[in-house]
Amino acid sequence: MSDDVGRSFDAIADAYALAFVDELSRKPFDRELLIRFASGLPTGATVLDIGTGAAGHIGRFLADRGFAVTGVDLSAGVIETARRLNPGMSFVTADFRALPQAESTVDAVVAFYVFIYGTDDDIVRGLSEVRRVLKPGGRLLAAVHGALDDRPRVEVFTDFQGTPVDIAMRHSSPATFAGLAERAGLRIEALDVRAPYDFEHASRRIYLEASAG
């Protein structure tokens, strides 16, 4: 996975946070999915929000429901912004392929639009890290972009609101992403797909729920 991804998000952290901080208010499908996911977690569960993003809003949604959430992101600039916007949460700068948490210490992981960077091997390494840090029976909820025609491809972005970036984003298919999760040793529990809302980037949204054996 290119270091350009981290540098790009360093450069756009504040603008990215402003763009996405309130997006769950406009995404009923995502809210209901997160509520359902949270209902299956133990009281006070420890949760990693991998690829937390500058807004930290997915993790905050769960932290507001009493869970002990730690946001993880590759970009130090993103973490700085997320920490400022979410003073009640913990954050750490780390690559999803090498999480700092110890083995079998986390109840749940959420990972929205982070397993969209790098190669298949990068994604499998990241999902293997999720399996490693999850407690037995621990749960994952991940979201990725899906190709509208179900043909996996990579889309390159060179600009975000006037700031130059170098970001290559994967568009997967449900079967492809589920296959990578299975390669990582995760047990697939559910796979959902929805069309994009009219204000979103034009990609299908793939949601995978899985558990650690």
Residue pairs with C-beta under 8 A, 6 or more apart in sequence:
1 95
1 97
1 117
1 118
1 119
1 122
2 118
2 166
2 168
4 165
4 166
4 167
5 74
5 75
5 117
5 166
5 167
5 168
6 74
6 75
6 76
7 75
7 166
8 160
8 165
8 166
8 167
9 16
9 54
9 73
9 74
9 75
9 77
9 78
9 165
9 167
10 75
10 76
10 77
10 78
11 77
11 163
11 164
11 165
12 54
12 160
12 161
12 163
12 165
13 54
13 75
13 77
13 78
13 80
13 81
14 54
14 81
15 160
15 161
15 163
16 53
16 54
16 55
16 78
16 160
17 53
17 54
17 55
17 81
17 82
17 85
19 161
20 53
20 54
20 55
20 57
21 55
21 57
21 85
22 57
23 55
23 57
24 30
24 31
24 34
24 57
24 58
24 61
26 197
26 199
27 197
29 194
29 205
30 143
31 61
33 141
33 192
33 207
34 58
34 61
34 62
34 110
34 141
37 108
37 110
37 139
37 141
37 209
38 62
38 65
38 67
40 139
41 47
41 67
41 107
41 108
41 139
42 107
43 66
44 66
44 67
44 68
45 67
45 68
45 107
45 108
46 67
46 68
46 70
46 105
46 106
46 107
46 108
47 59
47 62
47 67
47 68
47 69
47 70
47 106
47 107
47 108
47 109
47 110
48 69
48 70
48 72
48 99
48 101
48 106
48 108
48 109
48 110
48 133
49 56
49 58
49 59
49 62
49 69
49 70
49 71
49 72
49 109
49 110
49 111
50 72
50 73
50 96
50 99
50 109
50 110
50 111
50 114
50 126
50 130
51 72
51 73
51 74
51 96
51 111
51 112
51 113
51 114
51 115
52 58
52 59
52 71
52 72
52 73
52 78
52 79
52 82
52 91
53 73
53 78
53 82
53 112
53 113
54 75
54 77
54 78
54 81
54 82
54 85
55 81
55 82
55 85
56 71
56 82
56 83
56 85
56 86
56 89
56 91
58 110
58 112
59 69
59 70
59 71
59 86
59 89
59 110
60 69
60 86
60 89
62 69
62 110
63 69
63 86
63 88
63 89
67 108
68 90
69 89
69 90
70 89
70 90
70 91
70 92
70 101
71 79
71 82
71 86
71 89
71 90
71 91
71 92
72 91
72 92
72 93
72 94
72 96
72 99
73 79
73 82
73 91
73 93
73 94
74 93
74 94
74 95
74 96
75 93
76 93
79 91
79 92
79 93
82 89
82 91
83 89
83 91
92 100
94 100
96 111
96 114
96 115
96 126
96 129
97 122
97 125
97 126
97 129
98 129
99 129
99 130
99 132
99 133
101 133
102 133
103 132
103 133
104 132
104 133
104 134
104 135
104 136
104 138
105 133
105 135
106 133
106 134
106 135
106 138
107 134
107 135
107 138
107 139
108 134
108 138
108 139
108 140
108 141
109 130
109 133
109 134
109 138
109 139
109 140
109 141
109 142
110 140
110 141
110 142
111 130
111 140
111 141
111 142
111 143
112 142
112 143
113 143
113 144
113 145
114 126
114 142
115 123
115 126
115 127
115 142
115 144
115 170
115 177
115 180
116 144
116 145
116 169
116 170
116 171
116 172
117 167
117 168
117 169
117 170
118 126
118 170
120 180
123 170
123 180
124 180
124 183
124 184
126 184
127 140
127 180
127 181
127 183
127 184
127 186
128 184
128 185
130 140
130 184
130 186
130 212
131 184
131 185
131 186
131 212
131 213
134 140
134 211
134 212
135 212
136 212
136 213
137 211
137 212
138 211
138 212
139 189
139 209
139 210
139 211
139 212
140 181
140 186
140 208
140 209
140 210
140 211
140 212
141 207
141 208
141 209
142 177
142 181
142 207
142 208
142 210
143 205
143 206
143 207
143 208
144 170
144 172
144 177
144 206
144 208
145 169
145 170
145 171
145 172
145 201
145 203
145 204
145 205
145 206
146 171
146 172
146 173
146 174
146 177
146 193
146 203
146 204
146 205
146 206
147 153
147 171
147 172
147 173
147 203
147 204
148 202
148 203
148 204
150 173
150 174
150 204
151 173
152 170
152 171
152 172
152 173
152 176
153 170
153 171
154 168
154 169
154 170
154 171
155 168
155 169
155 171
156 166
156 167
156 168
156 169
157 165
157 166
157 167
157 168
157 169
158 164
158 165
158 166
159 165
171 203
172 206
173 206
174 191
174 193
174 206
177 206
177 208
178 188
178 191
178 208
181 188
181 208
181 210
182 188
185 212
185 213
186 210
186 211
186 212
187 210
187 211
187 212
187 213
188 208
188 209
188 210
189 209
189 210
189 211
190 207
190 208
190 209
191 206
191 207
191 208
191 209
192 206
192 207
193 204
193 205
193 206
193 207
194 204
194 205
194 207
195 204
195 205
196 202
196 203
196 204
196 205
